[in-house]
Amino acid sequence: MTERRQGVVGQDTLDYYRGWLAYRRWFLRIPGVQACVAEDGIQRLSAALGTADEPAGTPLTERHLFRIASHSKSFTAVLVLRLVEQGRLRLDDPVAAHVPGLVGSALAGITLRELLSHGGGVIRDSEDGDFWQLERPYPDREELVRITAEPSAAVLPRHERFKYSNIAYGVLGLVVEQVTGTTFDEAIRKEVLDPLGLSDIGPEFLPGRRDEFAAGHSSLSYATERTVIDHVSTAALAPATGFFATAADLVSFYSALLPGDDRLLSDDSLRQLRHRMWDVKETESGYALGVSLNRVGEHELYGHGGGFPGHITRTLACPKRRTVASVLTNAVDGPAEPLAMALFHLMDVAASATHQPAPAGARFAGRFSTLWGVQDVALLDGRLFALNPMVANPADDPVALEVVDETSLKMVSGPGGASIGELMRYDFAPDGTIRSVRGGSGMTMHPFQQPA
């Protein structure tokens, strides 16, 4: 078997992934999906699918801005670690040393490290979290200090378990402002965004750029039609959830956190940033300092997700393959996480293939339909597979396909219920386009034309 290049995603795999994203967006009726993939910081794929505003019919572009919510925590963590490197903070500093309003409170002794890792037992969003439903404003600085000074802010003992807290990251923003003598906005731009030249990321909604933002949309889980959700300021919780970005700029940011990249942090600080502090869901996922940790197939990943009213987003980065993927959706029920994970599942399928490459495989590739649904014949790193695009993980139960002759493929391996050992026979038009395919179970499949 030919040795596979471990650091490069095949262009055919990326092409299939883009087409699969387009189908999944349509299949799930998500208004818009913006996606970007990079390797070693070099962009390999950029896509904008669907609409930025469904009622208005505005096409989504690669430059539309999305509210990226809890991705904000990664930026805040990097900023704190830069201040640690500069000797202005220590991770084991008690928070009250930098936020006078917390002296004598139940949170006074909690350290910056505990806040960054969600290990301080801090209340998640306060006892009145209806700002998440836009029924009241997000807490301002005064209200945030009041929330954290209340005895109820310390919900659990420190170090007891992973306990996610937006309030904790709001407090980190107060620490930054106290130490730098500037606003959080100014500090994050100076220390994190400007060094990377990222102009399409910011810590808070900008009314002056309103027309550049993709509209947020409500869910279909409780209505037959989506409605547009307005953008609002997140005030003192901007360090936890206020940021906006494009997929391309998110990929650039998380690429700067790959091992060996010293544009923002030293290798030692990068290791601390990515070091698992808590298991979140057994070994499947964990949390470090402002980045979540996930395992997808053979890939150990870091990154973050975000859920803002109207926007669901996810970015995943693989240090071993030096690949970063970001997927942004503009609906409350947008499946950003499985859409992002799918790329790494496809990479695993391509890397584990044992059947022969198909030099002329592109002519067989396509999306086909029967009464029973839709099937893909996909080219991944030069090898052909039959995949199911109707499921969240297109790499579930792949069927390996080998070229037999100019009009036939053989199903050589796959799940027991597949037609293994049988042929897929193609009917090509004189111009080389596919008219039909006699596929699994001897059923005729026809090229699928995705509706607008």
C-alpha positions in Angstrom: 0.0 0.0 0.0 1.3 3.5 -0.9 2.3 5.6 2.1 -0.3 8.3 2.8 0.7 11.9 3.4 -0.5 12.5 6.9 -0.3 16.3 6.8 -2.4 17.0 3.7 -6.1 16.7 3.2 -6.8 15.7 -0.4 -8.4 18.3 -2.6 -11.0 15.8 -3.7 -11.9 15.2 0.0 -12.3 18.9 0.5 -14.4 19.1 -2.7 -16.7 16.3 -1.4 -16.9 18.0 2.0 -18.0 21.2 0.5 -20.7 19.5 -1.6 -21.8 17.5 1.5 -22.1 20.7 3.5 -24.4 22.2 0.8 -26.6 19.1 0.8 -26.8 19.0 4.6 -27.7 22.7 4.8 -30.6 22.0 2.3 -31.6 18.7 3.9 -31.9 20.3 7.3 -33.3 23.5 6.0 -30.7 25.7 7.8 -30.7 29.3 6.4 -27.0 29.6 6.0 -23.7 27.8 6.5 -20.3 29.5 6.3 -17.2 27.2 6.5 -13.4 27.4 6.2 -10.6 24.9 6.4 -6.9 25.6 6.6 -3.7 23.6 7.0 -0.7 25.2 8.6 -2.6 28.5 8.4 -3.1 28.2 4.7 -6.7 28.3 3.6 -7.7 25.2 1.6 -11.5 25.7 1.5 -13.9 28.6 2.0 -17.6 28.3 1.4 -20.8 30.3 2.0 -24.0 28.4 1.4 -27.6 29.5 1.7 -28.9 32.9 2.9 -27.7 35.5 5.4 -31.4 36.6 6.0 -34.0 34.0 5.1 -37.1 36.3 4.9 -35.2 38.8 2.8 -33.5 36.2 0.6 -30.1 37.8 1.1 -27.4 35.4 -0.2 -24.7 34.5 2.4 -21.2 35.5 1.5 -17.8 34.5 2.9 -17.5 38.0 4.4 -20.7 37.9 6.5 -20.0 38.2 10.2 -21.5 35.7 12.7 -21.9 35.9 16.5 -19.6 33.2 17.7 -20.6 33.3 21.4 -18.4 31.0 23.5 -15.6 31.0 21.1 -15.0 34.3 22.9 -13.6 32.3 25.8 -10.6 31.2 23.7 -9.7 34.8 22.9 -10.1 35.8 26.5 -7.9 32.9 27.7 -5.1 33.8 25.2 -5.2 37.4 26.3 -4.9 36.3 30.0 -2.0 34.1 29.1 -0.2 36.9 27.2 -0.6 39.1 30.3 0.9 36.2 32.4 3.9 36.0 30.0 4.3 39.7 30.4 4.5 39.3 34.2 1.3 41.3 34.8 -0.7 38.4 36.1 -0.2 34.9 37.5 -2.6 32.1 36.9 -2.8 31.3 40.6 -3.7 34.9 41.5 -6.9 35.0 43.6 -9.5 37.0 41.6 -10.1 39.4 44.5 -6.5 40.7 44.1 -7.6 42.3 40.8 -11.3 42.9 41.3 -11.8 45.0 44.5 -15.5 44.4 44.4 -15.0 40.8 45.2 -12.9 41.2 48.4 -14.6 39.3 51.1 -17.0 37.6 48.8 -17.5 33.8 48.3 -15.5 34.0 45.1 -12.6 36.0 46.5 -10.1 33.2 46.7 -10.9 31.6 43.3 -7.9 31.7 41.0 -7.6 32.9 37.4 -6.7 29.3 36.4 -9.9 28.0 38.0 -12.0 30.7 36.2 -10.3 29.8 32.9 -10.9 26.1 33.3 -14.5 26.3 34.7 -13.2 24.7 37.9 -14.3 27.3 40.4 -17.9 26.2 40.9 -19.2 29.6 39.8 -22.8 30.2 38.9 -23.4 29.7 35.2 -25.4 32.8 34.1 -26.8 34.3 37.3 -30.2 33.6 38.8 -31.9 35.6 36.0 -30.6 34.4 32.7 -33.4 35.7 30.5 -30.9 37.9 28.6 -30.3 34.7 26.6 -33.8 35.0 25.4 -33.3 38.7 24.8 -36.0 39.5 27.4 -33.6 41.8 29.2 -30.2 43.3 28.6 -27.0 41.4 29.3 -25.4 42.4 32.6 -23.3 45.5 32.6 -20.2 45.9 34.7 -22.0 47.0 37.8 -24.5 44.2 37.7 -21.8 41.6 37.0 -19.9 42.7 40.2 -23.2 42.5 42.1 -23.9 39.0 40.8 -20.5 37.7 41.7 -20.4 39.3 45.1 -23.6 37.5 46.1 -23.2 34.3 48.2 -25.2 32.4 45.6 -22.4 33.0 43.0 -20.4 30.1 44.6 -22.6 27.2 43.7 -20.2 24.4 44.2 -16.9 24.0 46.1 -13.8 24.7 44.1 -12.2 21.8 42.2 -15.3 19.6 42.7 -16.2 19.2 39.0 -16.2 20.9 35.7 -18.9 23.6 35.9 -19.3 25.8 32.9 -19.7 29.5 33.7 -20.2 32.6 31.5 -20.1 34.7 34.7 -16.5 33.4 35.4 -15.3 34.7 32.0 -17.1 38.0 32.5 -15.0 38.3 35.7 -11.9 37.6 33.7 -12.8 40.6 31.6 -12.9 42.7 34.7 -9.4 41.4 35.7 -8.1 42.4 32.3 -9.4 45.9 32.5 -8.0 46.4 36.0 -4.6 45.1 35.0 -4.2 46.9 31.7 -6.0 50.1 32.6 -7.9 49.9 29.3 -11.2 48.5 28.1 -11.4 44.8 27.4 -12.1 45.8 23.7 -8.8 47.8 23.5 -6.8 45.0 25.3 -8.0 42.2 23.1 -7.4 44.2 19.9 -3.9 45.2 21.0 -2.8 41.9 22.4 -4.6 39.3 20.2 -6.3 40.6 17.1 -3.9 43.2 15.8 -0.8 40.8 15.9 -2.7 38.5 13.6 -4.1 41.2 11.4 -7.7 40.0 12.0 -10.1 42.7 11.0 -13.2 40.6 10.8 -13.2 39.5 14.5 -14.3 41.7 17.4 -15.3 41.3 21.0 -18.8 42.9 20.7 -21.6 43.6 18.2 -20.8 46.8 16.2 -24.0 48.7 15.1 -22.0 50.5 12.5 -21.3 47.2 10.7 -24.9 45.9 11.2 -25.3 45.2 7.4 -22.2 42.9 7.5 -23.8 40.6 10.0 -25.7 37.4 9.0 -29.1 37.5 10.6 -29.8 35.1 13.4 -32.9 32.8 13.0 -35.2 31.0 15.4 -35.6 27.3 15.5 -38.0 25.0 13.7 -38.4 22.9 16.8 -41.2 25.2 18.1 -42.5 26.8 14.9 -43.3 26.1 11.3 -41.3 29.1 10.1 -38.2 30.8 11.2 -38.1 34.4 12.4 -35.2 36.8 12.4 -33.5 37.4 15.8 -32.0 40.9 16.4 -28.4 41.4 17.3 -27.7 42.8 20.8 -24.8 43.9 22.9 -23.5 41.5 25.5 -22.1 44.2 27.8 -19.9 42.8 30.6 -20.3 39.3 29.3 -18.4 40.1 26.0 -15.3 38.1 27.2 -17.6 35.1 27.6 -19.9 35.3 24.6 -19.8 38.7 22.7 -17.4 38.1 19.9 -18.2 38.1 16.2 -16.1 36.7 13.3 -16.0 35.0 9.9 -15.1 31.4 9.5 -11.9 32.5 7.7 -10.7 34.7 10.6 -11.6 32.0 13.2 -9.4 29.5 11.3 -6.6 32.0 11.3 -6.9 32.5 15.0 -7.0 28.8 16.0 -4.2 28.1 13.5 -2.0 30.5 15.6 -2.5 28.2 18.6 -1.0 25.2 16.8 2.3 23.8 18.3 5.3 25.8 17.2 3.4 29.0 16.3 4.8 31.8 18.5 2.8 34.7 17.2 0.6 34.9 20.2 2.0 32.6 22.9 5.2 30.6 23.7 5.2 26.9 23.3 5.0 26.5 27.1 1.9 28.7 27.3 0.3 27.0 24.3 0.7 23.6 26.1 -1.0 25.1 29.2 -3.8 26.4 27.0 -4.4 23.0 25.5 -3.7 20.9 28.7 -6.7 19.0 29.8 -8.0 20.2 33.2 -11.3 18.4 33.3 -13.1 15.5 31.6 -16.4 16.8 30.4 -17.9 13.6 28.9 -15.7 10.8 30.0 -12.7 10.8 27.6 -14.7 11.9 24.6 -14.4 15.6 25.5 -12.7 17.7 28.0 -11.7 21.3 28.8 -8.4 23.1 29.2 -7.9 26.9 29.6 -10.5 28.4 27.3 -10.4 25.7 24.8 -12.6 22.5 24.6 -11.0 19.2 23.8 -12.5 16.5 21.6 -11.7 13.2 20.1 -13.1 12.5 16.6 -12.0 9.2 15.3 -8.2 9.2 15.3 -8.0 13.0 15.8 -7.3 14.7 19.2 -8.8 18.2 18.7 -9.0 21.5 20.5 -11.2 24.5 19.7 -14.6 25.8 20.9 -18.2 26.1 20.0 -20.7 28.8 20.5 -24.4 29.2 20.9 -25.8 32.8 20.6 -29.5 33.7 20.0 -29.8 32.9 16.3 -26.2 31.6 15.7 -24.6 28.2 16.4 -20.9 27.8 15.6 -18.0 25.4 16.0 -14.2 25.4 15.3 -12.0 22.3 15.6 -8.2 22.1 15.3 -6.0 19.0 14.9 -2.4 19.6 16.0 -1.2 16.3 14.5 -2.6 17.1 11.0 -2.3 20.9 11.6 -5.8 21.2 10.2 -8.4 23.7 11.4 -12.1 23.7 10.4 -14.7 26.2 11.3 -18.4 26.0 10.6 -20.8 28.8 11.4 -24.6 28.6 11.1 -27.2 31.3 11.5 -30.0 29.4 13.3 -30.7 28.4 16.9 -30.9 24.8 15.7 -27.8 25.0 13.4 -25.8 21.7 13.6 -22.4 23.4 13.5 -20.6 20.7 15.6 -21.5 17.6 13.5 -20.9 19.7 10.3 -17.4 20.5 11.5 -16.7 17.0 12.9 -17.6 15.5 9.5 -14.4 16.7 7.9 -12.3 14.7 10.4 -14.5 11.6 9.9 -13.9 11.9 6.2 -10.2 12.3 6.7 -10.2 9.1 8.8 -12.0 7.1 6.1 -9.6 8.3 3.4 -6.6 7.5 5.6 -7.7 4.0 6.5 -8.6 2.9 2.9 -6.9 -0.3 1.8 -8.4 -0.6 -1.7 -6.7 0.7 -4.8 -6.8 4.4 -5.9 -9.0 5.2 -8.9 -7.1 7.4 -11.3 -10.3 8.0 -13.4 -12.5 7.9 -10.3 -13.9 11.4 -10.8 -16.1 10.3 -13.7 -18.0 7.9 -11.3 -18.5 10.4 -8.5 -21.8 12.1 -7.8 -25.0 12.2 -5.8 -27.8 9.9 -6.7 -31.4 9.3 -5.6 -33.8 6.4 -5.4 -37.3 6.1 -3.8 -35.4 5.3 -0.6 -33.2 8.4 -0.4 -29.9 9.7 -1.5 -26.5 8.1 -1.9 -23.1 9.6 -2.7 -20.3 8.1 -4.7 -17.4 10.1 -3.2 -13.8 10.5 -4.2 -11.6 10.8 -1.0 -7.9 11.1 -1.5 -8.1 9.3 -4.8 -10.3 6.4 -3.6 -14.0 5.8 -4.2 -16.6 5.2 -1.5 -20.4 5.0 -1.4 -21.5 7.3 1.5 -24.8 8.3 3.0 -25.2 12.1 3.0 -28.5 11.9 4.9 -26.8 11.2 8.3 -24.8 13.5 10.5 -21.6 11.5 10.0 -21.2 10.8 6.3 -18.4 8.4 7.1 -20.7 6.0 9.0 -20.5 2.5 7.3 -18.7 3.6 4.1 -18.6 1.1 1.2 -15.3 0.9 -0.6 -15.6 0.9 -4.4 -13.0 -0.3 -7.0 -13.1 0.4 -10.7 -13.7 -2.7 -12.7 -13.9 -1.1 -16.2 -15.1 2.1 -17.9 -18.7 1.6 -16.8 -18.6 -0.5 -13.6 -17.5 -0.3 -10.0 -17.3 -3.2 -7.5 -18.4 -2.9 -3.9 -15.4 -4.5 -2.2 -15.9 -3.8 1.5 -18.4 -2.3 3.9 -21.2 -3.2 6.3 -22.9 -6.6 6.2 -26.1 -5.2 4.9 -24.5 -3.7 1.8 -24.3 -5.4 -1.6 -20.6 -6.4 -1.1 -19.1 -8.2 -4.1 -21.7 -6.9 -6.5 -21.3 -4.3 -9.2 -22.5 -0.8 -9.7 -23.2 -0.3 -13.4 -23.1 3.2 -15.0 -25.0 4.4 -18.0 -23.0 7.3 -19.4 -24.3 9.8 -22.1 -22.0 10.4 -25.1 -20.7 13.6 -23.4 -19.6 11.6 -20.3 -22.4 12.7 -18.0 -24.1 10.1 -15.9 -27.6 9.2 -16.9 -28.2 6.5 -14.3 -26.5 3.9 -12.1 -27.7 0.4 -11.3 -26.5 0.3 -7.6 -27.0 -1.6 -4.4 -29.9 -4.2 -4.4 -29.9 -3.8 -8.1 -31.9 -0.5 -7.9 -31.5 2.2 -10.5 -30.3 5.5 -9.1 -30.6 8.8 -10.9 -28.4 11.9 -10.6 -29.8 14.1 -7.8 -30.5 17.7 -8.6 -30.6 19.7 -5.4 -33.5 22.2 -5.3 -32.6 25.8 -4.7 
